[in-house]
Amino acid sequence: MHQFIDGGFREGRGDEAKRINPATGETAETIRYASIEDVDQAVAAAARAFSGWSRLAPAERSQAIHKLAAELELRAGELAAVESAQTGKAIRLAKEFDVPGTVDNASFFAGAARQLQGLAAGEYGAGGTSMIRREPIGVVGSIAPWNYPLQMAAWKILPAIAAGNTIVLKPSELTPGTSLLFAEAAKAAGIPDGVINIVTGPGRGAGEHLVTHPDVAMTSFTGSTAVGRRIMELASRSAKRVHLELGGKAPFVVFDDADVDAAAHGAVAGAIINGGQDCTAATRAYIQRPLFDAFTARVTELMDQVVVGDPTDDDTDLGSLISHAHRDKVAGFVERARGYGARVLAGGAAPGGELAAGAYYRPTLVVDAAQDSEIVQDEVFGPVLTALPFDTDDEGLALANDTPYGLAASAWTRDLERSLRASAEIQAGCVWINDHIPIVSELPHGGYKASGFGKDMSAYSFEEYTNIKHVMLGRDGSTHKAWQDTVFRLRP
């Protein structure tokens, strides 16, 4: 069963579809999608649960989320196995990144639930004391992507419920498994029925109905920029609050004083993490010309050492991509780049032999592509890194910003002034210096420009999931306030 509504699993009443194991090409299971009626029931359950959940003391919500973190940790092995099986990602990544990160997120928001702060009460105007109330919004309708299904479920659910909201989450129909396990763990932790609901179905059906539902007060979406624009259009019809984390095309700027070996290792890890199916993945390496040849040679050497193989094998570095169709899309970017004169120094093909039946693609390094070419400007979402040279610092930073996106970036240098300049001038929601990819629960994640707006993780995420209310208490007991004289004056 692939729907979790009002505290229990249900069979969907929509269309039936097969889910394919991307690593083998075989049918993994048959899914009955959520119907419009299923979505309505999930929203109704969330609306009923909101009254009780939102009125709990922060300490009570905190205690429940602490128990959820413990439940998730108890189920770590199952969560990792399901995450790997449904996405094709290497089991090592699931065990050492996805699951621990999700448990840590739950622990963080359990504490953060007790820290919903506002401006200190005080007298900011004559005759009155002001205070700030931070209040939950209501029912949140969230849509999560297929690349990190467990972590994205956590990023959507945890700040929402910690702030006192209830939620209906639609995971990708390709990867619903760990979102359902997350909801099951929440029930085992004692979180009331209806607080967390999961509906599985396609975006054009269940997703759009969830976004436009009149009882959904807010939509949070992570996915492509094109779909994000569609979400905004739908939500605008009812002036619904929207939080968007969209595509990325992260620049990786290597200045001529950088440690080449460190930068090369960072580039390979940053480019192939999760099969490159990561909005923050390193995709555009700009290397100051004196280091270009050494950098590309070292990246080529390292990419050739990456173990591509069975996702269930702990020795595998890179599993399959999410689907054969997506693998072909990634390959198409590389082939078209070749057609326009780019060279492929590493990878550039799907492996054969025992892996031929799966959606695999080798780590790939492309050089000699033009700055305005699609492989440099568009999101490939695969294990593909392009490398381009630059001469001056001004040029390198300008090239880094020469894209519609602004989610993440990194700069590699031993020079303090260069690092400060890069962190200030690169237009992205996160800029790493001498590293690329690490995230922590205490710090925010979110983009600039076409990468969306709003923050996941950290206390900043509460800005998305709460309403800010100013309350002013009159203190002087007078029948006429001095400011009223600007409107009408008392006359004898």
Rosetta blueprint (number, residue, H / E / L):
1 M L
2 H L
3 Q E
4 F E
5 I E
6 D L
7 G L
8 G E
9 F E
10 R E
11 E L
12 G L
13 R L
14 G L
15 D L
16 E E
17 A E
18 K E
19 R E
20 I E
21 N L
22 P L
23 A L
24 T L
25 G L
26 E L
27 T E
28 A E
29 E E
30 T E
31 I E
32 R E
33 Y L
34 A L
35 S L
36 I H
37 E H
38 D H
39 V H
40 D H
41 Q H
42 A H
43 V H
44 A H
45 A H
46 A H
47 A H
48 R H
49 A H
50 F H
51 S H
52 G H
53 W H
54 S H
55 R L
56 L L
57 A L
58 P H
59 A H
60 E H
61 R H
62 S H
63 Q H
64 A H
65 I H
66 H H
67 K H
68 L H
69 A H
70 A H
71 E H
72 L H
73 E H
74 L H
75 R L
76 A H
77 G H
78 E H
79 L H
80 A H
81 A H
82 V H
83 E H
84 S H
85 A H
86 Q H
87 T H
88 G L
89 K L
90 A L
91 I H
92 R H
93 L H
94 A H
95 K H
96 E H
97 F H
98 D H
99 V H
100 P H
101 G H
102 T H
103 V H
104 D H
105 N H
106 A H
107 S H
108 F H
109 F H
110 A H
111 G H
112 A H
113 A L
114 R L
115 Q L
116 L L
117 Q L
118 G L
119 L L
120 A L
121 A L
122 G E
123 E E
124 Y E
125 G E
126 A L
127 G L
128 G E
129 T E
130 S E
131 M E
132 I E
133 R E
134 R E
135 E E
136 P E
137 I L
138 G L
139 V E
140 V E
141 G E
142 S E
143 I E
144 A L
145 P L
146 W L
147 N L
148 Y L
149 P H
150 L H
151 Q H
152 M H
153 A H
154 A H
155 W H
156 K H
157 I H
158 L H
159 P H
160 A H
161 I H
162 A H
163 A L
164 G L
165 N L
166 T E
167 I E
168 V E
169 L E
170 K E
171 P L
172 S L
173 E L
174 L L
175 T L
176 P L
177 G H
178 T H
179 S H
180 L H
181 L H
182 F H
183 A H
184 E H
185 A H
186 A H
187 K H
188 A H
189 A L
190 G L
191 I L
192 P L
193 D L
194 G L
195 V L
196 I E
197 N E
198 I E
199 V L
200 T L
201 G L
202 P L
203 G H
204 R H
205 G H
206 A H
207 G H
208 E H
209 H H
210 L H
211 V H
212 T H
213 H L
214 P L
215 D L
216 V L
217 A L
218 M E
219 T E
220 S E
221 F E
222 T E
223 G L
224 S L
225 T H
226 A H
227 V H
228 G H
229 R H
230 R H
231 I H
232 M H
233 E H
234 L H
235 A H
236 S H
237 R L
238 S L
239 A L
240 K L
241 R E
242 V E
243 H E
244 L E
245 E E
246 L L
247 G L
248 G L
249 K L
250 A E
251 P E
252 F E
253 V E
254 V E
255 F L
256 D L
257 D L
258 A L
259 D L
260 V H
261 D H
262 A H
263 A H
264 A H
265 H H
266 G H
267 A H
268 V H
269 A H
270 G H
271 A H
272 I H
273 I H
274 N H
275 G H
276 G H
277 Q L
278 D L
279 C L
280 T L
281 A L
282 A E
283 T E
284 R E
285 A E
286 Y E
287 I E
288 Q E
289 R H
290 P H
291 L H
292 F H
293 D H
294 A H
295 F H
296 T H
297 A H
298 R H
299 V H
300 T H
301 E H
302 L H
303 M H
304 D H
305 Q H
306 V L
307 V L
308 V E
309 G L
310 D L
311 P L
312 T L
313 D L
314 D L
315 D L
316 T L
317 D L
318 L E
319 G L
320 S L
321 L L
322 I L
323 S L
324 H H
325 A H
326 H H
327 R H
328 D H
329 K H
330 V H
331 A H
332 G H
333 F H
334 V H
335 E H
336 R H
337 A H
338 R H
339 G H
340 Y L
341 G L
342 A L
343 R E
344 V E
345 L E
346 A E
347 G L
348 G L
349 A L
350 A L
351 P L
352 G L
353 G H
354 E H
355 L H
356 A L
357 A L
358 G L
359 A L
360 Y L
361 Y L
362 R L
363 P L
364 T E
365 L E
366 V E
367 V E
368 D L
369 A L
370 A L
371 Q L
372 D L
373 S L
374 E H
375 I H
376 V H
377 Q H
378 D L
379 E L
380 V L
381 F L
382 G L
383 P L
384 V E
385 L E
386 T E
387 A E
388 L E
389 P E
390 F E
391 D L
392 T L
393 D H
394 D H
395 E H
396 G H
397 L H
398 A H
399 L H
400 A H
401 N L
402 D L
403 T L
404 P L
405 Y E
406 G E
407 L L
408 A E
409 A E
410 S E
411 A E
412 W E
413 T L
414 R L
415 D L
416 L H
417 E H
418 R H
419 S H
420 L H
421 R H
422 A H
423 S H
424 A H
425 E H
426 I L
427 Q L
428 A L
429 G L
430 C E
431 V E
432 W E
433 I E
434 N L
435 D L
436 H L
437 I L
438 P L
439 I L
440 V L
441 S L
442 E L
443 L L
444 P L
445 H E
446 G L
447 G L
448 Y E
449 K E
450 A L
451 S L
452 G E
453 F E
454 G L
455 K L
456 D E
457 M L
458 S L
459 A H
460 Y H
461 S H
462 F H
463 E H
464 E H
465 Y H
466 T E
467 N E
468 I E
469 K E
470 H E
471 V E
472 M E
473 L E
474 G E
475 R L
476 D L
477 G L
478 S L
479 T L
480 H L
481 K L
482 A H
483 W H
484 Q H
485 D H
486 T H
487 V L
488 F L
489 R L
490 L L
491 R L
492 P L
